[in-house]
Amino acid sequence: MRIVKLFLSIVILLVAASCGPSDANNVNAEELKTMMSENPRLLVVDTRTEYEYKLGRIPKTINISQEKFYMLETLLPKEKDTPIVFYCGGVG
């Protein structure tokens, strides 16, 4: 049992550490709203499940759930200068 707990702890740490680059910025809802109105090229990606996305979403967003992250290269724009914001439901 102790080994299972240790393994799960390591997995959680690795996932948390790989969630994004260290220079990534957090934005609040008002900042995102401003960014969306000022930059029509901004791509907002909802990373929640498809079910959660269908229950309610920010307009003009796309849904790429974490289960599809392996396909990000094919799902995101090829232009490297496209600004992208990822958001999720968060952990409460």
Chimera marker file (.cmm) of the C-alpha trace (Angstrom):
<marker_set name="trace">
<marker id="1" x="0.000" y="0.000" z="0.000" r="1" g="1" b="0" radius="0.5"/>
<marker id="2" x="2.850" y="2.357" z="0.840" r="1" g="1" b="0" radius="0.5"/>
<marker id="3" x="4.384" y="1.811" z="-2.618" r="1" g="1" b="0" radius="0.5"/>
<marker id="4" x="1.068" y="2.633" z="-4.305" r="1" g="1" b="0" radius="0.5"/>
<marker id="5" x="0.794" y="5.894" z="-2.348" r="1" g="1" b="0" radius="0.5"/>
<marker id="6" x="4.377" y="6.806" z="-3.224" r="1" g="1" b="0" radius="0.5"/>
<marker id="7" x="3.778" y="6.028" z="-6.886" r="1" g="1" b="0" radius="0.5"/>
<marker id="8" x="0.601" y="8.132" z="-6.972" r="1" g="1" b="0" radius="0.5"/>
<marker id="9" x="2.393" y="11.005" z="-5.241" r="1" g="1" b="0" radius="0.5"/>
<marker id="10" x="5.166" y="10.938" z="-7.839" r="1" g="1" b="0" radius="0.5"/>
<marker id="11" x="2.653" y="10.862" z="-10.692" r="1" g="1" b="0" radius="0.5"/>
<marker id="12" x="0.781" y="13.840" z="-9.243" r="1" g="1" b="0" radius="0.5"/>
<marker id="13" x="4.018" y="15.802" z="-8.857" r="1" g="1" b="0" radius="0.5"/>
<marker id="14" x="5.078" y="15.040" z="-12.418" r="1" g="1" b="0" radius="0.5"/>
<marker id="15" x="1.715" y="16.074" z="-13.816" r="1" g="1" b="0" radius="0.5"/>
<marker id="16" x="1.718" y="19.294" z="-11.792" r="1" g="1" b="0" radius="0.5"/>
<marker id="17" x="5.262" y="20.117" z="-12.903" r="1" g="1" b="0" radius="0.5"/>
<marker id="18" x="4.427" y="19.557" z="-16.552" r="1" g="1" b="0" radius="0.5"/>
<marker id="19" x="1.238" y="21.626" z="-16.631" r="1" g="1" b="0" radius="0.5"/>
<marker id="20" x="2.909" y="24.468" z="-18.444" r="1" g="1" b="0" radius="0.5"/>
<marker id="21" x="6.019" y="26.487" z="-19.011" r="1" g="1" b="0" radius="0.5"/>
<marker id="22" x="7.410" y="28.473" z="-16.113" r="1" g="1" b="0" radius="0.5"/>
<marker id="23" x="6.863" y="31.718" z="-18.031" r="1" g="1" b="0" radius="0.5"/>
<marker id="24" x="3.137" y="31.052" z="-18.474" r="1" g="1" b="0" radius="0.5"/>
<marker id="25" x="0.859" y="33.739" z="-17.075" r="1" g="1" b="0" radius="0.5"/>
<marker id="26" x="-2.367" y="33.324" z="-15.171" r="1" g="1" b="0" radius="0.5"/>
<marker id="27" x="-5.199" y="35.630" z="-16.156" r="1" g="1" b="0" radius="0.5"/>
<marker id="28" x="-8.512" y="36.270" z="-14.465" r="1" g="1" b="0" radius="0.5"/>
<marker id="29" x="-11.903" y="36.439" z="-16.170" r="1" g="1" b="0" radius="0.5"/>
<marker id="30" x="-11.810" y="40.209" z="-16.710" r="1" g="1" b="0" radius="0.5"/>
<marker id="31" x="-8.316" y="40.070" z="-18.190" r="1" g="1" b="0" radius="0.5"/>
<marker id="32" x="-9.393" y="37.284" z="-20.537" r="1" g="1" b="0" radius="0.5"/>
<marker id="33" x="-12.456" y="39.237" z="-21.610" r="1" g="1" b="0" radius="0.5"/>
<marker id="34" x="-10.250" y="42.240" z="-22.420" r="1" g="1" b="0" radius="0.5"/>
<marker id="35" x="-7.732" y="40.079" z="-24.267" r="1" g="1" b="0" radius="0.5"/>
<marker id="36" x="-10.491" y="38.513" z="-26.366" r="1" g="1" b="0" radius="0.5"/>
<marker id="37" x="-11.993" y="41.866" z="-27.307" r="1" g="1" b="0" radius="0.5"/>
<marker id="38" x="-8.617" y="43.424" z="-28.169" r="1" g="1" b="0" radius="0.5"/>
<marker id="39" x="-7.120" y="40.532" z="-30.134" r="1" g="1" b="0" radius="0.5"/>
<marker id="40" x="-9.354" y="38.696" z="-32.620" r="1" g="1" b="0" radius="0.5"/>
<marker id="41" x="-6.514" y="36.214" z="-33.297" r="1" g="1" b="0" radius="0.5"/>
<marker id="42" x="-6.503" y="35.024" z="-29.688" r="1" g="1" b="0" radius="0.5"/>
<marker id="43" x="-7.339" y="31.339" z="-29.442" r="1" g="1" b="0" radius="0.5"/>
<marker id="44" x="-8.987" y="30.231" z="-26.201" r="1" g="1" b="0" radius="0.5"/>
<marker id="45" x="-8.860" y="26.496" z="-25.537" r="1" g="1" b="0" radius="0.5"/>
<marker id="46" x="-11.215" y="24.923" z="-23.011" r="1" g="1" b="0" radius="0.5"/>
<marker id="47" x="-9.470" y="21.826" z="-21.617" r="1" g="1" b="0" radius="0.5"/>
<marker id="48" x="-12.457" y="20.446" z="-19.738" r="1" g="1" b="0" radius="0.5"/>
<marker id="49" x="-14.227" y="17.279" z="-20.829" r="1" g="1" b="0" radius="0.5"/>
<marker id="50" x="-16.569" y="17.423" z="-23.793" r="1" g="1" b="0" radius="0.5"/>
<marker id="51" x="-19.508" y="16.905" z="-21.418" r="1" g="1" b="0" radius="0.5"/>
<marker id="52" x="-18.471" y="19.889" z="-19.252" r="1" g="1" b="0" radius="0.5"/>
<marker id="53" x="-17.913" y="21.995" z="-22.376" r="1" g="1" b="0" radius="0.5"/>
<marker id="54" x="-21.434" y="21.227" z="-23.612" r="1" g="1" b="0" radius="0.5"/>
<marker id="55" x="-22.897" y="22.260" z="-20.237" r="1" g="1" b="0" radius="0.5"/>
<marker id="56" x="-21.550" y="25.775" z="-20.633" r="1" g="1" b="0" radius="0.5"/>
<marker id="57" x="-18.598" y="27.526" z="-22.168" r="1" g="1" b="0" radius="0.5"/>
<marker id="58" x="-17.025" y="30.861" z="-22.957" r="1" g="1" b="0" radius="0.5"/>
<marker id="59" x="-18.218" y="31.952" z="-26.426" r="1" g="1" b="0" radius="0.5"/>
<marker id="60" x="-15.747" y="31.601" z="-29.322" r="1" g="1" b="0" radius="0.5"/>
<marker id="61" x="-13.645" y="28.950" z="-27.581" r="1" g="1" b="0" radius="0.5"/>
<marker id="62" x="-12.633" y="25.518" z="-28.781" r="1" g="1" b="0" radius="0.5"/>
<marker id="63" x="-12.655" y="22.340" z="-26.722" r="1" g="1" b="0" radius="0.5"/>
<marker id="64" x="-9.549" y="20.172" z="-26.533" r="1" g="1" b="0" radius="0.5"/>
<marker id="65" x="-9.878" y="17.949" z="-23.497" r="1" g="1" b="0" radius="0.5"/>
<marker id="66" x="-6.764" y="16.728" z="-21.730" r="1" g="1" b="0" radius="0.5"/>
<marker id="67" x="-7.356" y="13.284" z="-23.222" r="1" g="1" b="0" radius="0.5"/>
<marker id="68" x="-6.598" y="14.818" z="-26.647" r="1" g="1" b="0" radius="0.5"/>
<marker id="69" x="-3.429" y="16.690" z="-25.671" r="1" g="1" b="0" radius="0.5"/>
<marker id="70" x="-1.377" y="14.134" z="-27.568" r="1" g="1" b="0" radius="0.5"/>
<marker id="71" x="-2.946" y="15.655" z="-30.721" r="1" g="1" b="0" radius="0.5"/>
<marker id="72" x="-2.252" y="19.316" z="-29.867" r="1" g="1" b="0" radius="0.5"/>
<marker id="73" x="0.189" y="19.726" z="-32.732" r="1" g="1" b="0" radius="0.5"/>
<marker id="74" x="-2.531" y="18.875" z="-35.247" r="1" g="1" b="0" radius="0.5"/>
<marker id="75" x="-5.337" y="20.746" z="-33.477" r="1" g="1" b="0" radius="0.5"/>
<marker id="76" x="-3.647" y="24.102" z="-32.854" r="1" g="1" b="0" radius="0.5"/>
<marker id="77" x="-2.810" y="26.720" z="-35.507" r="1" g="1" b="0" radius="0.5"/>
<marker id="78" x="0.472" y="26.258" z="-37.354" r="1" g="1" b="0" radius="0.5"/>
<marker id="79" x="1.363" y="29.954" z="-36.947" r="1" g="1" b="0" radius="0.5"/>
<marker id="80" x="3.784" y="30.179" z="-34.024" r="1" g="1" b="0" radius="0.5"/>
<marker id="81" x="2.750" y="33.750" z="-33.193" r="1" g="1" b="0" radius="0.5"/>
<marker id="82" x="-0.890" y="32.843" z="-32.475" r="1" g="1" b="0" radius="0.5"/>
<marker id="83" x="-1.670" y="33.840" z="-28.874" r="1" g="1" b="0" radius="0.5"/>
<marker id="84" x="-3.282" y="30.951" z="-27.005" r="1" g="1" b="0" radius="0.5"/>
<marker id="85" x="-4.991" y="30.782" z="-23.627" r="1" g="1" b="0" radius="0.5"/>
<marker id="86" x="-5.804" y="27.410" z="-22.071" r="1" g="1" b="0" radius="0.5"/>
<marker id="87" x="-8.389" y="27.175" z="-19.333" r="1" g="1" b="0" radius="0.5"/>
<marker id="88" x="-9.938" y="24.431" z="-17.281" r="1" g="1" b="0" radius="0.5"/>
<marker id="89" x="-12.454" y="24.011" z="-14.486" r="1" g="1" b="0" radius="0.5"/>
<marker id="90" x="-9.691" y="24.149" z="-11.895" r="1" g="1" b="0" radius="0.5"/>
<marker id="91" x="-9.374" y="22.228" z="-8.700" r="1" g="1" b="0" radius="0.5"/>
<marker id="92" x="-11.587" y="23.322" z="-5.850" r="1" g="1" b="0" radius="0.5"/>
<link id1="1" id2="2" r="1" g="1" b="0" radius="0.2"/>
<link id1="2" id2="3" r="1" g="1" b="0" radius="0.2"/>
<link id1="3" id2="4" r="1" g="1" b="0" radius="0.2"/>
<link id1="4" id2="5" r="1" g="1" b="0" radius="0.2"/>
<link id1="5" id2="6" r="1" g="1" b="0" radius="0.2"/>
<link id1="6" id2="7" r="1" g="1" b="0" radius="0.2"/>
<link id1="7" id2="8" r="1" g="1" b="0" radius="0.2"/>
<link id1="8" id2="9" r="1" g="1" b="0" radius="0.2"/>
<link id1="9" id2="10" r="1" g="1" b="0" radius="0.2"/>
<link id1="10" id2="11" r="1" g="1" b="0" radius="0.2"/>
<link id1="11" id2="12" r="1" g="1" b="0" radius="0.2"/>
<link id1="12" id2="13" r="1" g="1" b="0" radius="0.2"/>
<link id1="13" id2="14" r="1" g="1" b="0" radius="0.2"/>
<link id1="14" id2="15" r="1" g="1" b="0" radius="0.2"/>
<link id1="15" id2="16" r="1" g="1" b="0" radius="0.2"/>
<link id1="16" id2="17" r="1" g="1" b="0" radius="0.2"/>
<link id1="17" id2="18" r="1" g="1" b="0" radius="0.2"/>
<link id1="18" id2="19" r="1" g="1" b="0" radius="0.2"/>
<link id1="19" id2="20" r="1" g="1" b="0" radius="0.2"/>
<link id1="20" id2="21" r="1" g="1" b="0" radius="0.2"/>
<link id1="21" id2="22" r="1" g="1" b="0" radius="0.2"/>
<link id1="22" id2="23" r="1" g="1" b="0" radius="0.2"/>
<link id1="23" id2="24" r="1" g="1" b="0" radius="0.2"/>
<link id1="24" id2="25" r="1" g="1" b="0" radius="0.2"/>
<link id1="25" id2="26" r="1" g="1" b="0" radius="0.2"/>
<link id1="26" id2="27" r="1" g="1" b="0" radius="0.2"/>
<link id1="27" id2="28" r="1" g="1" b="0" radius="0.2"/>
<link id1="28" id2="29" r="1" g="1" b="0" radius="0.2"/>
<link id1="29" id2="30" r="1" g="1" b="0" radius="0.2"/>
<link id1="30" id2="31" r="1" g="1" b="0" radius="0.2"/>
<link id1="31" id2="32" r="1" g="1" b="0" radius="0.2"/>
<link id1="32" id2="33" r="1" g="1" b="0" radius="0.2"/>
<link id1="33" id2="34" r="1" g="1" b="0" radius="0.2"/>
<link id1="34" id2="35" r="1" g="1" b="0" radius="0.2"/>
<link id1="35" id2="36" r="1" g="1" b="0" radius="0.2"/>
<link id1="36" id2="37" r="1" g="1" b="0" radius="0.2"/>
<link id1="37" id2="38" r="1" g="1" b="0" radius="0.2"/>
<link id1="38" id2="39" r="1" g="1" b="0" radius="0.2"/>
<link id1="39" id2="40" r="1" g="1" b="0" radius="0.2"/>
<link id1="40" id2="41" r="1" g="1" b="0" radius="0.2"/>
<link id1="41" id2="42" r="1" g="1" b="0" radius="0.2"/>
<link id1="42" id2="43" r="1" g="1" b="0" radius="0.2"/>
<link id1="43" id2="44" r="1" g="1" b="0" radius="0.2"/>
<link id1="44" id2="45" r="1" g="1" b="0" radius="0.2"/>
<link id1="45" id2="46" r="1" g="1" b="0" radius="0.2"/>
<link id1="46" id2="47" r="1" g="1" b="0" radius="0.2"/>
<link id1="47" id2="48" r="1" g="1" b="0" radius="0.2"/>
<link id1="48" id2="49" r="1" g="1" b="0" radius="0.2"/>
<link id1="49" id2="50" r="1" g="1" b="0" radius="0.2"/>
<link id1="50" id2="51" r="1" g="1" b="0" radius="0.2"/>
<link id1="51" id2="52" r="1" g="1" b="0" radius="0.2"/>
<link id1="52" id2="53" r="1" g="1" b="0" radius="0.2"/>
<link id1="53" id2="54" r="1" g="1" b="0" radius="0.2"/>
<link id1="54" id2="55" r="1" g="1" b="0" radius="0.2"/>
<link id1="55" id2="56" r="1" g="1" b="0" radius="0.2"/>
<link id1="56" id2="57" r="1" g="1" b="0" radius="0.2"/>
<link id1="57" id2="58" r="1" g="1" b="0" radius="0.2"/>
<link id1="58" id2="59" r="1" g="1" b="0" radius="0.2"/>
<link id1="59" id2="60" r="1" g="1" b="0" radius="0.2"/>
<link id1="60" id2="61" r="1" g="1" b="0" radius="0.2"/>
<link id1="61" id2="62" r="1" g="1" b="0" radius="0.2"/>
<link id1="62" id2="63" r="1" g="1" b="0" radius="0.2"/>
<link id1="63" id2="64" r="1" g="1" b="0" radius="0.2"/>
<link id1="64" id2="65" r="1" g="1" b="0" radius="0.2"/>
<link id1="65" id2="66" r="1" g="1" b="0" radius="0.2"/>
<link id1="66" id2="67" r="1" g="1" b="0" radius="0.2"/>
<link id1="67" id2="68" r="1" g="1" b="0" radius="0.2"/>
<link id1="68" id2="69" r="1" g="1" b="0" radius="0.2"/>
<link id1="69" id2="70" r="1" g="1" b="0" radius="0.2"/>
<link id1="70" id2="71" r="1" g="1" b="0" radius="0.2"/>
<link id1="71" id2="72" r="1" g="1" b="0" radius="0.2"/>
<link id1="72" id2="73" r="1" g="1" b="0" radius="0.2"/>
<link id1="73" id2="74" r="1" g="1" b="0" radius="0.2"/>
<link id1="74" id2="75" r="1" g="1" b="0" radius="0.2"/>
<link id1="75" id2="76" r="1" g="1" b="0" radius="0.2"/>
<link id1="76" id2="77" r="1" g="1" b="0" radius="0.2"/>
<link id1="77" id2="78" r="1" g="1" b="0" radius="0.2"/>
<link id1="78" id2="79" r="1" g="1" b="0" radius="0.2"/>
<link id1="79" id2="80" r="1" g="1" b="0" radius="0.2"/>
<link id1="80" id2="81" r="1" g="1" b="0" radius="0.2"/>
<link id1="81" id2="82" r="1" g="1" b="0" radius="0.2"/>
<link id1="82" id2="83" r="1" g="1" b="0" radius="0.2"/>
<link id1="83" id2="84" r="1" g="1" b="0" radius="0.2"/>
<link id1="84" id2="85" r="1" g="1" b="0" radius="0.2"/>
<link id1="85" id2="86" r="1" g="1" b="0" radius="0.2"/>
<link id1="86" id2="87" r="1" g="1" b="0" radius="0.2"/>
<link id1="87" id2="88" r="1" g="1" b="0" radius="0.2"/>
<link id1="88" id2="89" r="1" g="1" b="0" radius="0.2"/>
<link id1="89" id2="90" r="1" g="1" b="0" radius="0.2"/>
<link id1="90" id2="91" r="1" g="1" b="0" radius="0.2"/>
<link id1="91" id2="92" r="1" g="1" b="0" radius="0.2"/>
</marker_set>
